[in-house]
């Protein structure tokens, strides 16, 4: 008979808070090959934020709504530094709402 095995793959999980004109943390570091899960939250009751991660999400944008958790999972396949930003126009200071994902080699 067949005896299968299960791979228990670990996930690097981070909670990212979106507040007016900033993400916290504004820097996340993982290793190439890591499976990454981002839990995206806001306590701001004024409206939604969006989250876009360059070179990993391509055309995907995650909407972050008040009192809800939005999730985004991906594999860190390419070493380097990648920006994440809010794509929702909200006035002066929007360009400050940026963070960095650092993917280190193995």
QUISULNOR-V977723 format. One record per residue. N is the residue number from 1. RES is the residue in one letter. BURIAL is b if it has 9 or more other C-alpha atoms within 8 Angstrom, else e. Layout:
n->N res->RES burial->BURIAL
n->N res->RES burial->BURIAL
//
This chain:
n->1 res->X burial->e
n->2 res->X burial->e
n->3 res->X burial->e
n->4 res->X burial->e
n->5 res->X burial->e
n->6 res->X burial->e
n->7 res->X burial->e
n->8 res->X burial->e
n->9 res->X burial->e
n->10 res->X burial->e
n->11 res->X burial->e
n->12 res->X burial->b
n->13 res->X burial->e
n->14 res->X burial->e
n->15 res->X burial->e
n->16 res->X burial->b
n->17 res->X burial->b
n->18 res->X burial->b
n->19 res->X burial->b
n->20 res->X burial->e
n->21 res->X burial->b
n->22 res->X burial->b
n->23 res->X burial->b
n->24 res->X burial->e
n->25 res->X burial->e
n->26 res->X burial->b
n->27 res->X burial->b
n->28 res->X burial->e
n->29 res->X burial->e
n->30 res->X burial->b
n->31 res->X burial->b
n->32 res->X burial->b
n->33 res->X burial->e
n->34 res->X burial->b
n->35 res->X burial->b
n->36 res->X burial->b
n->37 res->X burial->b
n->38 res->X burial->b
n->39 res->X burial->b
n->40 res->X burial->b
n->41 res->X burial->b
n->42 res->X burial->b
n->43 res->X burial->e
n->44 res->X burial->b
n->45 res->X burial->e
n->46 res->X burial->e
n->47 res->X burial->e
n->48 res->X burial->b
n->49 res->X burial->b
n->50 res->X burial->b
n->51 res->X burial->b
n->52 res->X burial->b
n->53 res->X burial->b
n->54 res->X burial->b
n->55 res->X burial->e
n->56 res->X burial->e
n->57 res->X burial->b
n->58 res->X burial->e
n->59 res->X burial->e
n->60 res->X burial->e
n->61 res->X burial->e
n->62 res->X burial->b
n->63 res->X burial->b
n->64 res->X burial->b
n->65 res->X burial->b
n->66 res->X burial->b
n->67 res->X burial->e
n->68 res->X burial->e
n->69 res->X burial->b
n->70 res->X burial->b
n->71 res->X burial->b
n->72 res->X burial->b
n->73 res->X burial->e
n->74 res->X burial->e
n->75 res->X burial->e
n->76 res->X burial->b
n->77 res->X burial->e
n->78 res->X burial->e
n->79 res->X burial->b
n->80 res->X burial->e
n->81 res->X burial->e
n->82 res->X burial->b
n->83 res->X burial->b
n->84 res->X burial->b
n->85 res->X burial->b
n->86 res->X burial->b
n->87 res->X burial->e
n->88 res->X burial->e
n->89 res->X burial->e
n->90 res->X burial->e
n->91 res->X burial->e
n->92 res->X burial->e
n->93 res->X burial->e
n->94 res->X burial->b
n->95 res->X burial->e
n->96 res->X burial->e
n->97 res->X burial->b
n->98 res->X burial->b
n->99 res->X burial->b
n->100 res->X burial->b
n->101 res->X burial->b
n->102 res->X burial->b
n->103 res->X burial->b
n->104 res->X burial->b
n->105 res->X burial->e
n->106 res->X burial->e
//
